[in-house]
Amino acid sequence: MLILTCPCCHVTAEETEFHAGGEAHLKRIGPDGAEGEFESYLFMRQNPKGVHLERWRHVYGCGKWFHLARDTATLEVFGAYSAQTTSPPDHIRSAIQEKHPEWQWQGAS
Amino acid sequence: MSETVTALKNAHYDAGIAEVSEIGPLGMITIRGDLDAPFVRKVAKKVTGVERPERGMCNSEGGAGIAWMSPDELLLMCPHAQVPDVLARLHAAFEDTHTLAANVSGARAVFRVDGPHAREVLAKLAPVDLAPEKFTPGMFRRTRVGQVPAAIWLRADGSFQIFCFRSVAQYMFDLLKAAAQPGSEVGYFPPESGVNREKV
């Protein structure tokens, strides 16, 4: 069971009050993109065992979307941050690197 | 004008460990916009008589009140008969701004859970820490009750007021009744730190 804190309304609740929205920081492929790129934008997702950046929505609460950094193996939550970002902020990166020094953000995919 | 009817015609249940009643009709108006804008605070105060609440809180006085719903949403409460008047005043005040005021009185059902075990009844149903030192009077929390979205407000008198969609009013009433059925006291919260009063 995950315990998450919504960065918008600052409510701490367990995961049934939220809804997972899949991988974060996807790079959108527009009409000019190649077919293969568009396919991977639509369908190909990372499925790491370990650090993962995700989108979540506080669906039963304030209704806002946000980003979350967590460990899929241990369910440790490194932090939640604004949905209005295109990359994880520094405090999230350092929180992850404290536990996983080798971890590097791979960039929007 | 047509007669206003609440979803369950003010259904009432008092055979269990807490009193459950559908209340209303209650006037409810949603305000969406920049809640920190001075004019929103001023107008909300002017039409209800209470200050705009801080995050996660609800201010009320008499039949009027304001609840904090989300970073850009307030729920304004007033006597049902005053809704058209209050709405007209809000529309006039918000005219040139990017702010919404909409009447949602008919879209919601409102329940009251009262009695010394009211806290326990809600704690059985919602994934919220309802410990007396954590969930204090005046707090307003949007969450899930059973399978439906709802908002829980702990009033100053120790009773809980629950807001949900009108379409799930029957489910909510049945759920509260089941959680309040006779002999279902859990005794998790120490009675002296719970509701500090006798059942009236």
Interface residues (C-beta under 8 A of the other chain):
Chain A: C8 C9 H10 V11 A13 E14 T16 E17 V59 Y60 G61 C62 G63 K64
Chain B: R55 G56 M69 S70 P71 E73 P127 V128 R141 R142 T143 R144 P149
